[in-house]
């Protein structure tokens, strides 16, 4: 079995299903692959299956004729949701599925689909094993998800070259962002954005409120008019701690934005400093210079896309441990505010 095919050249492929469920950062990274798929199949019908939490990212996205979501993570309704997923997918009679999730659950569902008597003829994944019949050779690890995704697309002769996430931000979200900029007097090139949070279960990925507060003071002393905090519901308390003991030059927008407000808020910024968080991947849809601070997670696997993104990590034997608890958190303590400031000056030569 060759596991390779020229899918765009096959006229029998008319309706395509793309699977990408989670997590937020991985879904946003995958939007670069969505762009490649849309370019390769510009005259075909493409549907996206994601989770309900991320469906709003694709409202009005012209790359997809349909976006549908089934909450496959709801353990209280596992069987019901699996049946619903199989029902929806069977009804559409897809010619090709591009599985960008590629985990045990997606492989199981595609296998069940075949057993139900309605297999999808072409099944593209990232491993040469059932249920896929198109896949690349095994990649050495650790590999970034974009590297694996691009390899999978190329096994199907789909060119994969989009360099950063591609999100279709509506005029509604651009207007909301512009209103926030005007309300707080944020002038293009005169403010920096800090993304100091992450989801509640990954607290070791946080650099820490005290360090972000010290960096904010340093940036303001160096001449930036404003420092802006952006984040979601899990990060409100962290941003409030940073805002303490800062003046009116610090603008705390945490919890005040919709997901797709964030890219247009970032576009006029001087630069961005972030933890390894899904919000950093949103910001990577812009070309603004961004520094991502990594501790327990491997920057070779988690770095947002784009040549404007730089990572900083301490040199320790225990880095990339992916632990959920740690007694010392040295990996972040070694990234002092002065060290981060020096790194910013290095990657933003001439900016300050």
Secondary structure, DSSP 8 states (H G I E B T S, - for coil): -------TT-TT--EEEEE----HHHHHHHHHHHHHHHHHTTTSEEEEEE-GGGGGGGTT-TT-SEEEE--TT-GGGHHHHHHHHHHHHHHHT-SEEEESS-SHHHHHHHHHHHHTT---SEEE-SSSSTT-SB------SS--HHHHHHHHHHHTT------S------HHHHHHHHHHHHHTT--TTSEEEEE----GGGGGG---HHHHHHHHHHHHHTT-SEEEE---GGGHHHHHHHHTT--TTEEE-TTS--GGGHHHHHHT-S-EEEESSHHHHHHTTS-S-EEEEESSS-HHHH--SSTTEEEEE---TTTT---S--SS-HHHHTS-HHHHHHHHHHHTTTT-
